[in-house]
Amino acid sequence: MPRIILSDRGTFLGKTGEQFRVLRRDEPDILIPARKVDQILVLGSGISVSSDAIEMANELGVEIVFASYYGKPLARLIPATMGGTVRTRREQYRAYENERGLELAKAFIRGKLKNQASLLKSFAKKWKNERMDLWQEFRDSSSQIEAIIPQLDSVRGRLDDARDLIMGMEGNASEIYWRTWSKLIPDAWGFPGRRYPAAGDPVNSLLNFGYYVLEQEVWAAALYAGLDPYAGFLHADRSGQEKLVYDMMEEFRPLVVDRVVVSLARTMSRDHFQEDCRMTKEGMRIASSAFYNRLDERIQYQERGQLLRNIIRSQASSVATFLRGERPRYEPFTPRW
């Protein structure tokens, strides 16, 4: 996916003809054909974007995302005509009070648990015939997580009453998952287990950064589908937080982020992190490249090769069509391994 990433203070993004012009201190200007760009990502402060560049991005449907230096989404510029599907949003609000909201909440967690179990199974293969004890542990953990999934089907009633029960099941599965997943991380990192939201170690820092990248993609997908990113089902409403985005992220976390962090833990070093465990500039370059490459990766799903970022948008569209009554159920993203 052609993407412009601006992260250096003092950078200016302007327009020359039908090209974006990137100006950095003491460096040659960079010209990028605008029609080859799908997204502009502004990371951190001290970066300027001209109104001409914004206008051209709007005309060509190029997203402009503003985020903290460490990837947390702050704002997004979208065309004024986008996200105006009134019927979709009306049905989204109504669904909170009926069975559709509960079904979506269960589906999001069902997808997450299936993908957590699948990820552990896929990594179990590396231990077979070498470390049968670990192979068995990964297989057993996967089975334990899969055993929780049918419990979701028994949840009934109002969403407000059922939410804690669903999240309790998710919590039980997560305890099994992270305990087992941690054995994929080299001991030298000293991974203490999943800690959030604050990261006190490099591996949790990588996980948080990856989830921020995923959050950006899901946020865009929700808007393109005409959904309200803030009106969620699984995560309780809180002003200023895009709870539907958090809901829709769940099924993608294991395959888009957790898998990549396992690889990064073998290619990065302590030198890529500062004392407070935030990444250095070089660490950010390596990590962001890995996560964005994963989103641009083509995988086999529904009998054809698809980019992961396109699947995210397709799933958001499926949420919208389910809410509008155009499909009988929402099926989470659970590819074969």
Secondary structure, 3 states (H helix, E strand, C coil): CCEEEECCCCCEEEEECCEEEEECCCCCCEEEEHHHCCEEEEECCCCEECHHHHHHHHHHCCEEEEECCCCCEEEEECCCCCCCCHHHHHHHHHHCCCHHHHHHHHHHHHHHHHHHHHHHHHHHCCCCCCCHHHHHHHHHHHHHHHHHHHHHHCCCCCHHHHHHHHHHHHHHHHHHHHHHHHHHCCHHHCCCCCCCCCCCCHHHHHHHHHHHHHHHHHHHHHHHCCCCCCCCCCCCCCCCCCHHHHHHHHHHHHHHHHHHHHHHHHHCCHHHECCCCCECHHHHHHHHHHHHHHHCCEEEECCEEEEHHHHHHHHHHHHHHHHCCCCCCCCCCCCCC
